[in-house]
């Protein structure tokens, strides 16, 4: 009679934490052995190998991958020592089936500042010594890249009104084609970039600001959460907020005024002498941080309702 083959787990060093990335999409694959080398986080082992489930100290569940099929969650009983982390960087507009995770999640890992593990799309670092920043040469006025055209979302209605008063070059689905490799060099030619979010939600400030705008050297015109919320993360003179103007017509008039006044325009770059932009698209750092957080939080904790935390407590 054949005996069931015993699963042999890799030996863990003393106090090493095994973090399992559950149902991880291939687009997010990254080296798993750089926590110590790159970030100084020791005793952290990351793995995609789902067969290690029973040995994992932490299971990080990438929710957008499973939210339409909750049956993709682990089928085996959860070891008593194991904790589950809810990882999500999508806004409420996208999220479904949160109720299916009631009383299952121990920690949150999102772009919200009050998450257990904060993983923003970008951040500013303070420079010890001032540095010079060269504004890219500008030959065009306003650009926007948009791929998801959600009917009824505020940014679409705002754009439709704004374009009546100022020319806007739009790239993306159903508009001008733009390859990923050409994105930054193209946007850098414009004085302004429409960093319009698809959701008005607490702390939801995506690559539209951090990468498309800041990395390209275009002044971001933002629409999404409040100016006060933006100013938690970036200086007030680093962006233009649509809510500062009574209507899109007044905003267009202001942008046209800045186009003719180089002195006023350059003031939107003064902050760059004091701060450096760090982009949040380094996934390995976020997951290495899981090890650090788990060590700092050894106590038992469960989130009774993700829906209440994510959709109502804002």
N, C-alpha and C positions, 0 to 999 in steps of 0.2 A: 504494500500500500504506500502510495506517495505521501510524503509529509509536506505540509505547507512550508514553503521557503521563507525563512526569517529575513525580514528587512534589516540590513546592516547600515546604520547611520554613521556618517563620518565623525570621527572623534572630535570633541570640542575641547578647547583649552579651558582651564578653570576660569569661571566668571565670563566666559565668552557668550555672547547673545546671538542666536540664530534667527535672522529675520527672513521670512518667506514672502516673496512677492507673488500674491495669488492671482491667477488668471491675468497675468501681465501681458499687455498688448506688445507685439513685436516692435512697434514704432518707438517704444521707450527703453529698448534694450541698451545696456551700458555695462562697462566693466564693474565687476563685483568685489574687487580686491583692493580698492583704493581708499577706504575709510581712514586708515592710519596714515598712509603715505600722503594723501592730498589734504586731509582735514584734521589730522591729529586725533581722530576718534579711535581708540583702541578697543580690542575685544569685541569686534563686530563682524559677523559673518552674514553675507547676503546671498540669497539663492532664489532661482526660478524653479527649482526642482520640487514639484508638488508631491513627490513621493516622500519628502522629508517632513510632511505635515505633522506627524505625531511627535517629532523631535523639536519642532520650531517653538521658540519662546514667544515670537510675535508673528502674526499673519497680517500683512498689509493688503487690504482688499481695495483694488482699484475699481471704484463703484461704477463709473460710466461703462466699463466693460461688461458688467454683469447685471445692470439695473433692469434690463428687459428680459433677463432670464435668471431669476434669483436661485434657480436650481443649480447654478454653477458654484454656489457656495460649497464649502467642504461637507462631505457626506458623513465622514467619520465623527465620532464623539470628540468634543474638544478636551484636550488634556487640561487638568485643573490649573496648571501653571501658565497656560498660554493666553495671550491677550490679542484681541483683534483691533486693528486700526482702520478706520474709515478714511480712505484717501479720495478726495474729490476736488477738482478745480473748475467744475462747471457751475454756472449760476442756476438758481431755481427754475428758470425758464426751461432748462434742459432736463432736470432731474425728475425721475419717476420712482414709484415703489419704495419709498423710504420706510413706510410702515412695516415692511417685511423684515426690517433689521431691528425692530424694537427689542431691547434687552439683550442684544447680541454684541454690541460694539462697546469697547472699553475706552478708546481714545479717538480723537478727530485729527485729521491732517489735511488742512485746506488753506486757502488764501486769506481766510479771516484771521485777524490779529488775535482773537480770543480762542483760536484753536489750541489744542494741546501741543501740536507740532505745526508751527507756522511755516507755510511754504509759499511765499509770494512769487509773483511773476518777475519781480525785480526789486531792487532796493538801492539806496544811496549809501555810500561810505564816505565818511569825513576824511578829507586830505590833511595831513599834518603840515604840508607845505603847499602854498598856492601854485596852481599850474595854469598854463595858457591853453586856451581852446580856440582852434581855428574854425570859424564858421564856413561850411562848404559854400562854394560859389552857387548862387541862386539865379536861375533864369526863368522859373515858373512860379505860379502862385499857390494854388491849393490842390492837394491830392487826397485820395481816400482809397483804401483797399477793403473790399467787402466781399465775403463769400456766402454768408448766410443772410438771405433776404427775408426776414420774418415779417409777414404782414401784420400791421397794427403796432409794431414796436416803435417806440418814440424816435429812434435815430433815423428811421426811414422817412417819417413825416417831416422831421426837422431838415433833413437833407433836401427833400423835395422843395421846401420853401426857400432854403438858403441858396440853392442853385439859381433861383430867379434873380438874385442880386449880385452874384459873383461867380466867375467860371470855376468849375471843379472838375478835375480829371479823375475818373473813377476806374479802378483796376479790380480784377477778380472775376468771379463767375458772372456771366452774362454782360461783362464789360470788357475793357481793354485787357489783353492777356499780359501777364507779368510772371516771369519765372522766379523761383525762390532765390536763385543766384543773383538776379538783377534787382531784387527788391530794394535793398538799402541804397545802392547807387542811383536808382531812379528817384526814390523819395527825397534823397539829399538835394536834388535839384529844385525842390519846392520850398518856399518860405514857410508854409503851414501844412500840417497834416491833421486830418480829422480823426482823432483817437476816440471814435464813437463806440461805446460799449453796447452790447445787445440787451443789457440789464442794468437797472438802477438798483444796486445792491451793496450793502455794507462791505467795504474793503475790496470790492471786485474791480481791480485795476490791472488790466492784462498787458500782454505784449504790445498792444496797440500804442500804449504810452511808452513802455520801457524799451522796446526794441524798435518798432516801426518809427516812432518819433525821436526818442533820445539818441538811439544808436545812429540814426541817419543824419541827425543834426537839423531836423525840421522842428519848428515850434508847434507843440501839440495844442489842438483845439479840442477840449474834452467834453464828452457828454456821457453821463452815467451817474455815479454816486455824487454826493454834494461836494461843493468846494471845500467845506470844512473837513470832510473825510479825505479828500485828496491831499490836503495840507498836513495830514498826519504823516504822510510818506514822502512828500516832495515840497520844496519851497514854493511859496505863493506866486513868485515871479517866474516860475519855470513853465507855466502853462496859461492858457486862456480858457475859461470855463463858459459854456454857452449860457449858464444861468446868470451871468453877470450882465446880460443884455436883455432888454424887454422883448425882443423878437429877433428872428434870424436876419431881418433887414438891418437892424442896428449892429449886429455882429459883423455882417458883411461890410458895412461902412467902416467899422473899426479896422478890419483886416486890410481894406483898401488904403486906409490912412497910414497904417504901419508899412505898407508896401512902398509908400512915398517918403517915409521918414526913417532913414537908416539908424539914427541915434536911438529912437524909441524902439525899433526892432531889435537892436543889439542888446538892449536891457534884458531881454528874455534869455540871454546866455550868460549873464553875470554870475549866476549861481555855480556855473561849471568850474570856476576857479577854486571853489571850496569843496566840491563834492565830486565823487566818481560814481558812475552808474555801474552796478553789478546786476547782470541779467539772471533771471531765475530759472533759465532753462538748463540747469545742470542737475539732472535728476538724482545722480548718485549722492550728492550732498544732502538732499532732503531725506533719503532713506537711511543714510548713515546717522542722521540726527535722531532717527527713531531709536537707535541703540542708546544714545545719550539720554533721551527722555525717559525710556523705560528704566534705566538705572536710577534716575532721579525720582521716579514715581513708583516705588515698589508696592504701594498699597492697592487693595482691591477697589475697583470702580467700574460701574456700568452706566451706560447712557440709556435711559428708559425709552426716550423718544427722540430720534434724530430729526423727525419732522418738526417737532416743537423747537428744537435748538436751531435748526437750519432755516426753517421757513417762517417761524413765528417770533423767535427771540431776536429781533433785529431792530 
